[in-house]
Amino acid sequence: MVVLLILQFATFTRSFLQYLPSSPIHLPSIPLPNLDSSPPQTVNAKPLMYFTGAGVYVWWQLGVAKYIQEHYDRESILDSIAIGASAGSITSSVLLADIDFDKALKLAIALTEKYQVYERKIGFGGLVGTMLDEWLNQMLDDSIDMKNFNNLHISLTPTKVAAPKLVTNFQDKKDLINAIKASCHIPLFLDGRPFAKYRDESVIDGSFWYFMTKDRWVGLPFPEEDQKIIRNNIENILWVDYGDDDLFMKSISGNIVELITPDQMYEMLQMGYDFMKRETEKQSIPLKRQSFTRSTMTSAKKIVDTIPKELMKKIPESVDRFYRPLNPSSYFKQSTIGNAFASLTRDRLPSITDSEKENLQDTSTKKETVPKTDPSTSNEPSSFLPKFPTKLRLSF
């Protein structure tokens, strides 16, 4: 009987989502937030990151979060207001927890194999809650500092036909995970239950009214004490919504509960990452950037290791002192391979012909020493050095 209900709900959900109206619908009988759509006026306010509902497209969101983690200042991220609705509650929480996103993807794929979702007729229907709970428990460390989530708010939709609400002040890891699961609760589909219980209240998916109204300012909640400031400071909001990525929208079916393959997870993660990179290039992100990104530091070390030792001796001593101490592991607990440094230096490093390589080898066998050069008096050009980005804050 339960299986039949899940199958019926999955079919209904797929059809329902595909035929939602393209323009906002008006529900005057429902007590939604009293927000107008008047043009805002810019005032000083704390930056806000809003992660909306996404369903299986959460992997696109996680790609965005991965880029933010690698390129933006950690303190700036923690100081910002973070709001997550439905799948967005997953993304916002793991970003603040500073998880390893590559490990998170591998774990998710392992869980699909463990629960044999590709062999089931209804995919992961009814298993999402169990898999999400296991994934979060492994990705969030038991000793995690709950202060990281001081500015985190998670959206829930009460079942009493009321406006969506925000919950915050999470006591511990278990409390946070329960809030995330409640915010992601698509009736029946998550775990076979019609609703979730959180803090003695029956709730469902925190992005429900957003999908119904297609209006961010009506269908999504904001902190009550900051609503007026936020409304008048719309440019201070970083919306993480897959609907804003035209390239991604052209590549998906629109069914947020469809069963996706590991390859699709990888592709979505990369597309989200690339989207955030494009947004950053527009200088439209209200976050402070790192002076040296993780990907830059890692690539710098790899580039240096490939340069012939004899060539390195010809580089001014000041440059040598700059490169040699680079050790990404001592600066960051995790690192990823990027092309930032390589793209900056590829066309600037001196090229070496085959004959020059032979000369370098001959020189190394003769053990000739090259006198050290005083960087203050050296006439050798150092223009090939890349200009690294300066720190940028989360400021709109």
C-alpha positions in Angstrom: 0.0 0.0 0.0 2.8 2.4 0.9 4.7 1.6 -2.3 1.5 2.3 -4.3 1.1 5.7 -2.5 4.6 6.6 -3.2 4.3 5.7 -6.9 1.1 7.7 -7.2 2.7 10.7 -5.4 5.8 10.6 -7.6 3.7 10.6 -10.7 1.6 13.4 -9.4 4.6 15.5 -8.4 6.3 15.0 -11.8 3.1 16.2 -13.6 2.4 19.0 -11.1 5.9 20.5 -11.4 5.8 20.4 -15.2 2.6 22.3 -15.4 3.1 25.0 -12.8 2.1 28.4 -14.3 4.9 30.4 -15.8 3.7 33.6 -14.1 3.0 34.1 -10.3 -0.3 33.0 -9.0 -2.2 35.0 -6.4 -3.6 33.3 -3.3 -5.4 36.1 -1.4 -7.0 33.7 1.1 -3.6 32.5 2.4 -1.8 34.6 5.0 1.5 35.0 3.1 4.1 37.7 4.1 2.9 41.2 3.6 5.6 42.3 1.1 5.2 44.6 -1.8 7.2 44.6 -5.0 8.2 48.3 -4.9 11.7 49.2 -6.1 14.1 49.1 -3.1 16.4 51.8 -2.0 20.0 50.9 -1.1 21.1 51.2 2.5 23.9 49.7 4.5 23.1 46.1 5.6 24.8 42.8 6.3 25.2 40.7 3.1 22.7 37.8 2.8 23.0 34.5 0.9 19.7 32.9 0.0 19.7 29.3 -1.1 16.3 28.4 -2.6 14.7 25.1 -3.2 16.3 22.8 -5.8 15.4 19.2 -5.4 17.9 17.0 -7.2 19.4 20.2 -8.7 21.0 20.7 -5.3 24.2 19.5 -7.0 24.2 22.7 -9.0 23.9 24.6 -5.7 26.7 22.7 -4.2 28.9 23.6 -7.2 28.2 27.3 -6.4 29.0 26.7 -2.7 32.3 24.9 -3.7 33.3 28.0 -5.7 32.4 30.3 -2.8 34.4 28.1 -0.4 37.5 28.1 -2.6 37.5 31.8 -3.6 35.9 33.8 -0.8 37.0 34.8 2.7 35.9 32.4 5.4 35.2 35.1 7.9 33.1 37.0 5.4 31.0 33.9 4.7 30.3 33.3 8.4 29.5 36.9 9.0 26.8 37.0 6.3 23.2 36.0 6.9 22.6 32.6 5.4 19.1 31.3 4.6 18.3 27.9 3.2 14.9 26.7 1.9 14.4 23.0 1.1 17.5 21.7 -0.7 19.0 25.2 0.0 19.1 24.3 3.7 21.5 21.5 2.8 23.8 23.8 0.7 23.9 26.6 3.2 24.6 24.3 6.1 27.5 22.4 4.5 29.0 25.6 3.2 29.1 27.1 6.7 30.5 23.7 8.0 33.3 24.0 5.4 33.0 20.4 4.2 34.9 18.8 1.4 32.6 19.0 -1.6 34.4 16.4 -3.6 34.2 13.9 -0.7 30.5 14.8 -0.4 29.8 13.8 -4.0 31.6 10.5 -3.7 29.7 9.7 -0.5 26.4 10.5 -2.2 27.3 8.1 -5.1 28.3 5.4 -2.6 24.9 5.8 -0.9 23.0 5.4 -4.2 24.9 2.1 -4.6 24.3 1.0 -1.0 20.6 1.5 -1.3 20.4 0.3 -4.9 18.3 3.2 -6.0 19.0 2.5 -9.7 17.5 -1.0 -9.3 14.3 0.2 -7.7 11.2 1.0 -9.8 10.6 4.2 -7.8 14.3 5.2 -7.6 15.0 6.9 -4.3 11.4 7.6 -3.5 10.8 7.0 0.2 14.5 6.6 0.8 15.6 10.3 0.5 15.2 10.9 4.2 17.3 8.0 5.2 20.0 8.7 2.7 20.1 12.4 3.6 20.4 11.6 7.3 23.3 9.3 6.7 25.0 11.8 4.3 24.7 14.7 6.7 25.9 12.7 9.7 29.0 11.7 7.9 29.7 15.1 6.3 29.1 17.2 9.5 31.7 16.4 12.1 30.6 15.5 15.6 32.8 18.1 17.1 31.6 20.9 14.7 31.5 24.4 16.2 27.9 25.4 16.3 28.9 29.0 16.3 29.4 28.6 12.5 25.6 28.5 12.2 24.9 31.6 14.3 23.6 33.5 11.2 21.9 30.5 9.6 18.1 30.5 9.1 16.2 27.5 7.7 12.8 27.8 6.0 9.9 25.6 7.0 6.3 25.5 5.8 3.7 24.8 8.6 0.9 22.5 7.6 -1.7 24.8 9.0 -1.9 26.7 5.6 0.3 29.5 6.9 3.2 31.6 5.6 6.6 29.9 5.6 8.7 30.6 8.6 12.4 30.6 9.6 14.0 28.7 12.4 17.5 29.4 13.8 19.5 29.0 17.0 20.4 25.3 16.5 21.4 23.6 19.7 23.6 20.8 18.3 24.4 18.8 15.2 21.3 16.6 15.6 19.0 19.7 15.9 20.5 21.1 12.7 20.1 17.9 10.8 16.5 17.6 11.9 15.8 21.1 10.7 17.4 20.4 7.3 15.3 17.2 6.9 12.1 19.1 7.8 12.9 21.8 5.3 13.4 19.2 2.6 10.2 17.2 3.4 8.3 16.7 0.2 5.2 14.8 1.5 5.5 11.0 1.2 8.4 11.3 -1.2 11.0 11.9 1.5 10.2 9.1 3.9 6.7 7.9 3.2 5.2 10.4 5.8 2.8 13.2 4.9 4.7 15.8 7.0 7.7 16.2 9.3 7.8 17.2 13.0 10.2 19.9 14.1 10.1 21.5 17.5 6.7 20.1 18.1 5.2 21.5 14.9 4.1 19.7 11.7 5.8 21.1 8.7 6.6 20.4 5.0 9.1 21.6 2.4 10.4 25.1 3.2 10.2 26.1 -0.5 6.6 25.0 -1.1 5.1 28.5 -1.5 8.0 29.6 -3.7 7.2 26.9 -6.2 3.5 27.8 -6.0 3.9 31.6 -6.3 7.1 31.8 -8.3 7.8 35.0 -6.3 10.8 35.2 -4.1 9.4 38.0 -2.0 6.1 36.3 -1.4 7.0 32.6 -1.3 10.1 32.8 0.8 10.5 34.0 4.3 13.0 36.5 5.7 14.1 37.3 9.3 11.3 39.4 10.7 13.6 41.8 12.5 15.5 42.5 9.3 12.8 42.4 6.7 12.5 46.1 6.1 16.3 46.5 5.9 16.6 43.5 3.5 13.8 44.8 1.3 15.5 48.1 1.0 18.8 46.5 0.2 18.1 44.0 -2.5 21.5 44.4 -4.0 23.0 43.0 -0.9 21.4 39.6 -1.5 23.2 36.7 -3.2 20.5 34.5 -4.6 21.6 31.0 -5.2 18.8 29.7 -7.4 19.4 27.4 -10.4 16.6 29.2 -12.3 19.0 32.2 -12.7 21.5 30.0 -14.7 20.2 30.1 -18.3 22.7 27.5 -19.5 21.8 25.1 -16.7 18.0 25.6 -17.3 18.5 24.5 -20.9 20.2 21.3 -19.9 17.6 20.0 -17.4 14.1 18.5 -17.6 12.6 20.6 -14.8 11.6 17.6 -12.7 13.2 18.2 -9.3 12.5 14.7 -8.1 13.9 12.7 -11.0 16.5 10.1 -10.5 19.9 11.3 -11.8 23.1 9.4 -12.5 26.5 10.0 -11.0 27.6 11.6 -14.2 24.8 14.1 -14.0 25.8 14.9 -10.4 29.3 15.7 -11.6 28.0 17.8 -14.5 25.6 19.8 -12.2 28.4 20.4 -9.7 30.6 21.8 -12.5 27.9 23.9 -14.0 27.1 25.5 -10.6 30.8 26.1 -10.1 31.1 27.7 -13.5 28.0 29.9 -12.9 29.5 31.3 -9.8 32.7 32.0 -11.6 30.9 34.0 -14.2 29.0 35.9 -11.5 32.3 36.7 -9.8 33.7 38.1 -13.0 30.8 40.5 -13.1 32.0 41.8 -9.7 28.4 41.4 -8.4 29.1 39.2 -5.4 28.8 40.7 -1.9 31.6 38.6 -0.4 35.2 39.2 0.5 37.6 37.3 -1.7 40.6 35.4 -0.5 44.0 37.0 -1.4 45.2 33.5 -2.5 42.6 30.9 -3.4 43.1 27.3 -2.6 43.1 26.3 -6.2 45.7 29.0 -6.9 48.0 27.9 -4.2 47.9 24.3 -5.2 48.5 25.0 -8.9 51.3 27.3 -8.0 53.1 24.5 -6.2 52.6 22.1 -9.1 53.9 24.7 -11.6 57.0 25.4 -9.6 57.8 21.7 -9.2 57.9 21.3 -13.0 60.4 24.2 -13.6 64.0 22.9 -14.2 66.3 23.6 -11.3 68.8 25.4 -13.4 66.2 27.7 -14.8 65.0 28.4 -11.2 68.6 29.5 -10.4 68.4 32.2 -13.1 65.2 33.7 -11.6 66.0 36.6 -9.3 66.5 35.6 -5.7 63.4 37.6 -4.6 61.2 35.5 -6.9 62.8 32.3 -5.7 62.1 33.3 -2.1 58.5 33.9 -3.1 57.9 30.6 -4.7 59.9 28.1 -2.6 57.9 28.5 0.7 54.7 27.7 -1.0 53.2 24.7 0.7 49.4 24.6 0.4 48.9 22.0 3.0 50.3 24.3 5.7 47.9 27.0 4.8 44.7 25.1 4.1 43.3 21.8 5.4 42.1 20.9 2.0 43.1 21.8 -1.5 41.8 21.4 -5.1 43.5 21.6 -8.4 42.7 24.7 -10.3 44.0 26.5 -13.3 44.1 30.1 -11.9 47.9 30.2 -11.5 48.6 28.2 -14.6 46.4 30.5 -16.8 48.3 33.5 -15.4 51.8 32.2 -15.9 51.5 29.9 -18.9 52.3 32.6 -21.4 54.8 34.4 -19.1 57.3 31.7 -18.2 60.3 31.6 -20.5 60.1 29.0 -23.2 62.9 26.4 -23.5 64.1 24.8 -26.8 65.5 21.3 -27.1 69.0 22.6 -27.4 68.6 24.8 -24.4 67.4 21.7 -22.4 70.6 19.8 -23.4 72.7 22.8 -22.3 70.9 22.9 -19.0 71.6 19.2 -18.5 75.2 19.6 -19.4 75.4 22.5 -17.0 73.9 20.5 -14.2 76.5 17.6 -14.8 79.4 20.1 -14.6 78.0 21.3 -11.3 78.6 24.9 -12.2 77.3 27.4 -9.7 75.3 30.4 -10.7 76.0 33.5 -8.5 73.2 34.8 -6.5 71.6 38.0 -7.8 70.7 40.9 -5.6 67.1 41.6 -6.4 67.5 45.3 -5.7 70.2 45.7 -8.4 69.1 43.0 -10.8 68.2 44.1 -14.3 66.4 40.8 -15.1 62.7 41.4 -15.8 60.2 40.0 -13.4 57.1 41.0 -15.4 56.1 37.4 -15.8 55.0 37.3 -12.2 51.2 37.2 -12.1 49.2 39.9 -10.3 47.2 38.0 -7.8 43.7 39.3 -6.9 43.4 41.5 -3.8 40.9 40.7 -1.1 37.3 41.7 -1.9 34.6 41.8 0.8 31.0 40.7 0.6 29.9 44.2 -0.3 27.4 44.9 -3.0 
